[in-house]
Amino acid sequence: MDDPEEKSSENFGYTAFEKWDYRQIIYVVEEGQEKLWVDMGQSFYHASYHLVQGVINGSLREDIEGVAAVYLFRHYLELALKSIILSGRYLEKNGAIVPREQVRKVANIHDLEDLWESLLAGAQPKIQKEHWDNYDIRFIEKCIMEFDAVDKKGFAFRYAGHGGERCNFDFGVMIAEMEHAYQVLEGLITYLVETYHQTAEWLAELRSEAGW
């Protein structure tokens, strides 16, 4: 058969009976050469957003790509909550920095309600009340609880027979609300990360002046 590489820009028809040479897709790099800028949460959010857009404009199908979009957004919520929890663990309530070796990893759980409760217990106290109150916390909590109620463990839109088949979606509402949820969650992450870096810079300057 023709070289698949020569066909890479073609619109393939039915190829199941063609004999292709398999070409490697994934290349694992050496330790230390990782793409440290890759953000899995951002990847899931933006992929979901584009799929929802496609469903709304009619280029994609609600019961095919739409279900995948809901799963991707639900997974974004999970990863964003974990990012906030972890970012909070790098700070003490008084704003001091916790040594990296003392920071506990976030447990490998998928329950959104449990993650939200962990965020409220561990990360919220590291955010000044006036800043916390500026964010639309009531909205994000309702969003998280809705997804938690229909997809407790992240299986409903991932595997058949776990409840996803019983769900209908309003994608017109979803595209606006997922963007609002994204802005709230990313705002909380940014606040904690910037607090950490500002404190670290202040400590470095203090140590330099004091000759530590």
N, C-alpha and C positions, 0 to 999 in steps of 0.2 A: 504493500500500500504506500501511498504518498507519505512523506515525512509529516507527522502531526505538527511540527513547528511551522511548516509552510502553510498549514491550515489555521493557524492560531487566530487569524482575523476573520475567518469565514463563519457563516452561520451554519453550524453543523446540523445535518438531518439525523436520520436514524443510523447510528454507528455500531450497534451492538454486535454485528456480525463482521465488522472490520477488525483486523489484527494490528493492534498498536503496540509499539515499544513503550513501556512505561518510563516516564522521565521523573526524576526526583522533584518534589515540590517543596519540602521542608528541609532547611539547612540549619543545623544546630551549631552554634558558635562555641568557641572555647570560653571557659569561665573567665570573667574579666572583660569580655567583649560584648556583654549584654547591651541591648537597647534600653538603657535606663529611663529614657524619656517616654517609653510606651506606657500608657495608662489604660488598663483593662476596662475600668469603669467608663471612661470616656468613649472607648471603642464600642461598648455595648449600647450606651446612650445614643450616640450619633447613628449607629446602624439602625436602631429602633426608630429614631426620628425619620430617617429617610424612607423606611418601609411604610410608616404611617402616612407620610406624604404621598407615597405611591398608591396606597389604598384609597386615600381621599380623592386623588385626581383620576382614579380609575385605571391606572397603568398596572396596578397589582391587585391581588384578590384578597378579600377580607378573610376568607376561610383557609387561605394558604399562607401567604406572606404576613397577613394580619395577625395570625396566631403567634407566629415567630416574633413579630414586633412586640407583642405584649410580654412574651417570655423575656426578651432582651431588656425591656424596660424594667421588668420586675427584678431581673438580675442586677441591673444598674443600681436600683434602690438598695439592694443588699450590699453591694460593694461600697456604695457611698456611705452607708451607715457604718460599715466596718472601718472605712477611712477616717471618719469623724471620731469614732471610738479610739482608734489607734493614735491619732493625732493628739487627742486629749491626754493619753497616757504619757506623753512626752513632757507634760507640764504638771506642776503641783498647783493646788488651789491658789497659792499666793503668787503664782506666775513663775516660780523657779523651775529650772529645767531638771528633768529626771535623766540620770545617766542612761545612755543607750542600752547598756547591758542589763539594766534593771527594768526595761520596758517589756511587758508581757505581750506576746502575740494575741491577736483576737482569736477566740475559739472558732473552730471550724463548724459553725452552725448556720442554718439557713432560715431560721424562724425570725421573721421580720419584727414581730412584737417583742421577742426577747432582745433583739438587737436594739430596738428603740428604747426599751427600759434600761439597757446597759448604757446607752448614750446619755440618757437623762441622769443616770446615777454617776457616771464617770466623766463625761465630756462637758455637760452643761455647767457644772460648777467652775470650769476653767474659762468660761466665757462671761464677761461682765454683763450684769443684768440688763443694762440699757442697750447693749449690743444684741443680746439674745432676744429682747422684746422687739427689736426692730425687724427681725426676720419673721416671716409668716409661718410660725411654728404650728398654729392651729391647722392650717391647710396641709402642711407636710405630714402631720400626725394622722389626719383623716385619710390621706393618700396611702400612707403605709398600712394603716389598719384595713383599708378596703382590699389591698392586695394580699395582706396577711389572711384575711377572712376567706378568700377564695383560693389561695395558693399558699398554704402554711409552710410547706417545705421546699417550694420551688419545683414541684413535679407536675402541677396541673397543666401547664402549657408546654411541658417538655416530654411527657410520656402519655400515651393513650390510656384511658381508663382511670385518670386521676382527677376528673372534674372539669377539665378544660372544654370538653364537648358540650357542656351545659351552659357555657358562657357566651353571651352576645356582647358586642362592644360598640361604644359611640366614639369612633375615631376622630370625628370633628371636635369633640370635647377633649379627647385624650391629647391631641397634638398641642393644644394650648396649655393644658394642665401639666403635661410632662415637662414642658419647657419651664414653667413656673417652679415646679418641684426641683428641677435641675439647678435653677438659679439659687434657690434657697439652700439646697444641700451643698453646692459648690461654694456658696458664700460662707457657710459654717466651716468648711474645710479650709478655705483661704484664711479666715480669721485665726484659726488655731495654728496654722503653719506660719503665718506672718508673726504671730505672738512669739512663737518659738524662736524664729530667726532674729527678731528684734531683741529678745532677751539674750540670745547667744552673742549678738554683736555688742550689746551693752557689757556683758561679762568679759568679753575679749578686750574691750577698751579699758574697762576697770582694771583688769589684770595687767595690762600693758602700762597703765599710769602708775600702778602700785608696785610694778616690778616683780610680779608673781612669777 
